[in-house]
């Protein structure tokens, strides 16, 4: 099932690896009221059922009562025709729903949160986000986010309105992913940068530590990605071109360390959890990625000392081992190519050091017994 969430802030309410500007929009009626839009394409194998029940199951943060009110107002369309709450959905139905959105959910207030600014000028800023920091308010995280920090940083700039969809974040990374993000300070900058992301001309490389030894020195993973129908918090790979969105990840092996591999991933597209779901798809989940099973011991020995070593590694890096290391784009005003690099954060650096020391120690012990 393909789903798009359109919000008044112009960004998805779920963590995504990248934002493409035409995936979302914002809406105001003649009185200036905010609305939230969803567009869902029903799976080919979907069992028939009431549309209000279907939508409440697939929109976990939207109450069934709110959905029914939207139907009463004629704001639920199936294949461009309004339907009532008891409409029975059919495979491949295209559902569009519009609901009034409480204003407080969208207000972004400045908050004095430390911000690692890598670069800044009158048009844009590049920041290095730490792991654990939510990028944008939503899904219960209405404060303490990166955009609240940016709003504080730019609070004395009269031209920057943190609640305007014309400025702000151009793309996003997951809460527990660290690394580089670009923020537009002007509408012109956001338009230019958004087009570059859409046209796939930006340069984005990630470092990831994955379970298992990746045999090929490099490769490309190409698939359709959509939400997992069995777990709405996960994304999954689909072979049917009619399901989900096209996704392409290129990877290169940087270092093989015993039972794990450090890889560099280059994004050609930006889909929700793209690297995480793609690496799992080829049998190499990210180390300590709880959502995709990487927080279990997937490779190695059965000894108690090894289990203790892995648990210590999980404590050192208590999140998926993924870092947005490089970001490149053309400056929207000057036309010059800009390229930024961020060193691995301490938790991933310590994790790699522990793995190297463990494997070196094991090899020395094996050599001593020969």
C-alpha positions in Angstrom: 0.0 0.0 0.0 1.4 3.4 -0.9 0.7 6.2 1.5 1.4 9.9 1.5 0.8 12.2 4.4 0.3 15.8 3.6 0.7 18.2 6.5 0.5 22.0 7.0 4.2 22.1 7.8 5.1 20.4 4.5 6.7 17.4 6.0 5.8 13.8 6.8 5.0 13.0 10.4 7.2 9.9 10.4 10.9 9.6 10.3 12.2 9.5 6.8 15.7 9.4 5.2 14.8 12.2 2.9 12.0 14.6 2.0 11.1 15.1 -1.7 9.2 18.3 -2.0 6.4 17.1 -4.3 5.4 14.3 -1.9 3.6 16.7 0.3 1.7 20.0 0.2 0.0 22.3 2.7 -3.5 23.6 2.5 -5.4 26.6 3.8 -9.1 27.3 3.3 -10.4 30.8 2.6 -10.6 31.5 6.4 -7.0 30.4 6.8 -7.8 27.1 8.6 -5.2 24.4 8.5 -6.0 21.0 7.1 -4.3 17.6 7.1 -4.4 15.5 4.0 -3.7 11.7 3.5 -3.7 9.8 0.3 -3.7 6.0 0.4 -3.7 3.4 -2.4 -5.3 0.2 -1.1 -3.2 -3.0 -1.6 -4.2 -5.5 -4.3 -4.8 -8.2 -1.7 -6.7 -6.0 0.8 -9.8 -7.7 2.3 -13.0 -5.6 2.0 -14.2 -3.7 5.0 -15.6 -0.4 6.3 -13.5 2.6 5.2 -13.6 4.2 8.6 -12.2 1.1 10.3 -9.6 0.8 7.5 -8.4 4.4 7.9 -8.3 4.2 11.7 -6.1 1.1 11.5 -3.7 2.8 9.0 -3.7 6.2 10.5 -2.7 5.4 14.1 -2.7 9.0 15.4 -6.1 9.8 14.0 -9.3 8.8 15.9 -12.1 7.0 14.2 -14.5 9.7 15.3 -12.4 12.3 13.5 -12.5 10.1 10.4 -16.2 9.7 10.6 -16.7 13.5 10.9 -14.6 13.9 7.7 -16.8 11.5 5.9 -19.9 13.4 7.1 -18.5 16.6 5.7 -17.8 14.9 2.3 -14.0 15.0 2.9 -13.3 11.3 2.2 -13.0 10.6 -1.5 -12.5 7.2 -3.1 -11.4 7.4 -6.7 -12.4 11.1 -6.7 -15.9 10.5 -5.3 -17.1 11.3 -1.8 -18.1 8.3 0.3 -19.7 7.7 3.7 -18.1 5.9 6.7 -19.7 2.6 5.9 -18.2 2.4 2.4 -16.6 -1.0 1.8 -13.1 -0.6 0.4 -11.9 -2.5 -2.6 -8.4 -3.5 -3.8 -6.5 -0.6 -5.6 -9.0 2.0 -4.3 -7.4 5.5 -4.2 -8.5 7.1 -0.9 -8.1 10.8 -0.2 -9.1 12.2 3.2 -8.9 15.8 4.5 -9.3 16.7 8.1 -9.1 19.9 10.1 -5.8 19.8 12.0 -5.5 21.3 15.5 -3.3 24.4 15.3 -1.3 23.6 18.4 0.2 20.5 16.7 1.8 22.8 14.1 3.1 25.7 16.2 6.9 25.6 16.4 8.2 27.6 19.3 11.9 28.5 19.8 13.7 26.3 22.4 17.2 26.8 23.6 18.6 23.5 22.5 22.3 23.1 21.6 22.8 23.1 17.9 26.0 22.0 16.0 26.1 24.4 13.1 28.6 23.3 10.4 27.9 26.1 8.0 25.6 29.1 7.8 25.0 32.0 5.5 22.0 34.3 4.6 20.3 31.5 2.5 20.9 28.3 4.4 22.5 26.4 7.2 24.0 22.9 7.6 23.7 21.3 11.0 25.2 18.1 12.4 22.3 16.3 14.2 23.1 14.0 17.2 21.5 10.7 17.6 18.4 10.7 19.8 17.2 14.2 18.6 13.8 14.2 16.8 14.0 16.3 13.7 10.4 17.7 13.6 7.4 17.9 16.0 4.8 15.2 15.5 3.6 11.8 16.8 3.8 13.0 20.4 7.1 14.8 20.1 5.9 18.4 20.0 8.9 19.9 21.8 12.6 19.5 22.0 13.2 18.8 18.3 15.7 20.0 15.9 13.4 22.6 14.3 12.7 24.0 17.8 16.4 24.5 18.1 16.7 26.1 14.7 13.8 28.4 15.6 15.8 29.5 18.6 19.0 30.0 16.6 17.1 32.2 14.1 14.8 33.9 16.6 16.4 37.3 15.8 16.0 36.9 12.1 12.7 38.7 11.2 12.5 37.0 7.8 12.5 33.4 9.2 9.1 32.1 10.3 9.6 28.6 11.7 5.9 27.9 11.1 6.0 28.7 7.4 6.3 25.7 5.0 8.3 28.0 2.7 11.4 27.8 4.8 13.0 25.2 7.1 13.9 21.6 6.7 14.5 20.3 3.2 15.0 16.7 4.1 15.1 14.5 7.3 16.9 11.7 9.0 15.6 9.3 11.6 15.6 10.2 15.3 18.4 7.7 16.1 20.4 8.4 13.0 23.2 11.1 13.4 24.6 13.4 10.8 24.2 16.2 8.3 21.0 18.1 7.4 20.4 21.3 5.4 17.9 24.0 6.4 16.6 26.7 4.0 16.4 30.2 5.5 14.5 31.7 2.5 11.7 30.5 0.2 14.0 30.7 -2.8 16.6 28.5 -1.1 14.0 25.9 -0.1 12.6 25.7 -3.7 16.1 25.3 -5.1 17.2 22.7 -2.6 14.0 20.8 -2.8 14.3 20.5 -6.5 17.8 19.2 -6.2 16.6 16.5 -3.9 13.7 15.7 -6.2 16.1 15.6 -9.2 18.5 13.3 -7.3 21.4 15.7 -7.9 22.4 16.0 -4.2 25.2 13.9 -2.9 24.5 11.9 0.3 26.6 9.2 1.8 26.0 7.3 5.0 28.3 5.1 7.1 26.6 2.0 8.6 27.8 -0.9 10.6 25.8 -4.0 9.6 25.6 -7.6 10.8 27.6 -10.2 8.9 30.4 -10.1 6.3 29.2 -8.4 3.1 30.9 -10.5 0.4 30.7 -8.1 -2.5 33.0 -5.1 -2.4 30.2 -2.9 -3.7 26.6 -3.3 -5.0 23.3 -1.7 -5.7 20.0 -2.5 -4.0 16.9 -1.5 -6.1 13.3 -2.1 -5.0 9.9 -0.7 -4.2 9.5 0.3 -0.5 6.2 0.6 1.3 4.9 0.3 4.8 4.9 -3.2 6.1 1.2 -4.3 6.3 2.1 -6.6 9.3 3.8 -3.8 11.2 3.0 -0.2 10.6 6.2 0.9 12.3 8.3 -0.8 9.7 8.9 -0.4 6.0 9.4 -3.4 3.7 10.6 -4.3 0.2 8.1 -5.2 -2.5 8.6 -6.6 -5.9 5.3 -5.3 -7.4 6.1 -2.0 -9.1 2.5 -0.8 -8.3 3.3 -1.0 -4.5 5.2 1.6 -2.7 8.0 3.9 -4.0 11.0 3.2 -6.1 14.2 3.2 -4.0 17.9 2.8 -4.9 20.8 2.4 -2.5 24.5 2.0 -3.6 26.9 0.5 -1.1 30.6 0.0 -0.8 32.4 -2.1 1.8 34.9 0.0 3.9 36.0 -2.6 6.4 35.2 -6.2 7.3 35.5 -6.8 11.1 34.9 -10.4 12.1 31.1 -10.7 12.3 30.2 -7.2 11.1 30.9 -4.9 8.2 31.4 -1.2 7.9 29.7 0.0 4.7 29.3 3.3 2.9 25.8 3.8 1.5 25.0 6.4 -1.2 21.4 7.3 -1.6 20.0 7.8 -5.1 16.5 8.1 -3.7 15.3 9.0 -0.2 12.6 6.8 1.3 11.4 6.1 4.8 14.1 3.9 6.5 15.6 3.2 3.1 19.1 2.1 4.2 17.8 0.2 7.2 15.2 -1.8 5.2 17.5 -2.3 2.2 20.4 -3.7 4.2 18.0 -6.0 6.1 16.7 -7.1 2.7 20.1 -8.4 1.6 20.6 -10.1 4.9 22.7 -7.5 6.7 20.5 -5.6 9.3 22.1 -2.5 10.9 23.9 -3.3 14.1 21.6 -2.6 17.1 18.6 -1.5 14.9 15.8 -2.5 17.2 13.0 -1.9 14.6 14.6 -4.3 12.1 16.0 -7.0 14.3 19.5 -5.8 14.5 19.4 -5.6 18.3 19.8 -9.4 18.5 23.0 -11.5 18.1 22.7 -12.4 14.5 26.3 -13.5 13.8 29.2 -14.9 15.9 29.7 -17.6 18.6 27.5 -18.9 21.3 30.0 -18.3 24.1 29.0 -16.4 27.2 32.0 -14.0 26.8 30.8 -13.2 23.2 27.3 -12.5 24.4 28.7 -10.1 27.1 30.9 -8.4 24.4 27.8 -7.8 22.2 25.8 -6.5 25.1 28.6 -4.1 25.9 28.6 -3.0 22.3 24.9 -2.3 22.5 25.4 -0.2 25.5 28.2 1.8 23.9 26.0 2.5 20.8 22.4 2.3 22.0 20.9 2.9 18.6 21.2 1.8 15.0 24.7 2.3 13.8 24.0 4.8 11.0 25.5 8.2 10.4 24.8 10.7 7.6 28.4 11.4 6.9 28.4 13.6 3.7 26.1 16.1 2.1 26.6 17.9 -1.2 24.5 20.3 -3.2 24.6 23.4 -5.3 24.2 26.6 -3.4 20.8 28.1 -4.4 22.2 31.7 -4.8 25.8 31.4 -5.9 25.5 28.2 -8.0 28.7 26.8 -6.4 29.0 23.2 -5.4 29.1 22.7 -1.7 30.2 19.6 0.1 30.3 18.8 3.8 31.6 15.9 5.8 30.9 14.9 9.4 33.2 12.6 11.4 31.7 9.5 13.0 30.2 10.4 16.4 31.8 9.0 19.6 29.4 6.1 20.0 30.0 4.7 16.6 33.8 5.3 16.8 33.9 3.5 20.2 31.8 0.7 18.7 34.2 0.2 15.8 37.2 0.3 18.2 35.7 -2.4 20.4 35.0 -4.7 17.4 38.6 -4.2 16.0 40.1 -4.9 19.5 37.9 -8.0 20.0 38.7 -9.5 16.6 42.5 -8.7 17.0 42.5 -10.3 20.4 40.7 -13.4 19.1 43.1 -13.8 16.2 46.1 -13.5 18.6 44.6 -16.1 20.9 44.1 -18.5 17.9 47.6 -17.9 16.7 49.0 -18.7 20.1 47.4 -22.1 20.1 48.7 -23.1 16.7 
